[in-house]
Each structure stands twice: as structure tokens, then as C-alpha cells.
């Protein structure tokens, strides 16, 4: 029997390369509603990986998330690409229950996962609009673990942002950072199966 109960994955920056799509979508919001540009450096520094509800609240806009995703983001979603290592990694971990936990709203997240052909690898998809607070709050992790019927302490959480690491640690997960420091740190997802083996044999 697996010692690990489940593996939880952030989506953007871990499974898919979507940073340019999100930058362009939010840049259009800034141009339309704030009459100013949003360059990529500012986007990455201040907004990448955050809950859209929090972003819109911070910049003083009362925008509805659903219409934003279904209309404005739609124009840029086709540029999203899954990373080269994603499918092979998920296939190697096929015996483990897996969930996506993402601050991306559900309507956007499901489209991205379906387009990339990887939605079927996950038993649960939990998004920021399904919980009261997105990451770094651990609520999204607790909800995924509830659905999967697993103790958070028996899960690996894989993310690329400090918010992922904070949420995972708060929930008691073992955290794997992709390009960010975690209990384990990787540059690419292809190394994750080796970490799973390490955890199983501890």
C-alpha cells in the first residue's frame, strides 16, 4: 500500500506554462479599467500566482470572475501549453490519487486542463472560487483532501510559488517546490517520481 495518500498539484507554472496568457489578460484589464499598462515585471512581482478575487479587490475593481474567464481570458487561453514533462510525470504517478489545487477560477482551470489533455489524470479539481480564500490560505488543500479522503500530512503538494509552499506547510503537507524552495526543490517536474519513491521508502 502506498504510504503517500495523494499528490496535489498547483496548475499554472507546474503543469502548464500560462504566465504569458495571464499577463496579457490582466494587462488588458489594466488598460481598459485603469488606463495604464501592466508590464511583465510588475505582473510577475505583484500578481502572478494570486487569487483573482484578491487582485481585483486590491486594484479597486468590482469585476465578476466568471465573465472575466469566459470572455476576456478566452482570447488568450489558446496560448497556454502543458510543459513537456507533464504527461509523462502524471502517467508514472498513475497509481496515486491526484488533485489540482489552483487559484485559477474553475471555468478557466477546466478549460486549460481539457485543452492540454490532462484533466482525466485527476480525481479532483479544486479552485479558489470553491473556497472562501485562495492560497496562501490552506483552505483549498483541506477541501482537496476532504474530497480524496486523505490526511493532508500524507500528501505531497507540488507548486511553483511561495504561496503554494506557505499553504502546504500550513496544512501539514510535504511540499515540493518547482523553482522555489520547499522540502524538496526541483527545476522540472520530471524529477517528481523520484521524490515519490524517496517518500515511500522513508
NORLIN-V668982 format. One record per backbone hydrogen bond with DSSP energy under -1.0 kcal/mol. NH is the residue of the N-H (numbers start at 1). CO is the residue of the C=O. If there is no record, write none. Layout:
[[NH:CO] [NH:CO]]
This chain:
[[5:154] [6:154] [7:97] [8:156] [9:99] [10:158] [13:16] [14:11] [15:11] [16:11] [17:81] [22:18] [23:19] [24:20] [25:21] [26:22] [27:23] [28:24] [29:25] [30:26] [31:27] [32:28] [33:29] [34:30] [36:30] [43:39] [44:40] [45:41] [46:42] [47:43] [48:43] [50:47] [55:51] [56:52] [57:53] [58:54] [59:55] [61:56] [68:64] [69:65] [70:66] [71:67] [73:68] [75:72] [76:73] [77:73] [79:76] [80:77] [81:17] [83:15] [86:83] [89:85] [90:86] [91:87] [92:88] [93:89] [94:91] [96:93] [99:7] [100:124] [101:9] [102:126] [109:105] [110:106] [112:108] [113:109] [114:110] [115:111] [116:112] [117:114] [118:113] [121:118] [122:119] [123:98] [124:98] [126:100] [128:102] [130:127] [137:134] [142:138] [143:139] [144:140] [145:141] [146:142] [147:143] [148:144] [150:145] [154:151] [155:152] [156:6] [157:174] [158:8] [159:176] [165:161] [166:162] [167:163] [168:164] [169:165] [170:166] [171:167] [173:168] [174:155] [176:157] [177:184] [178:159] [179:186] [183:175] [184:175] [186:177] [191:188] [192:189] [195:191] [196:192] [197:193] [198:194] [199:195] [200:196] [201:197]]
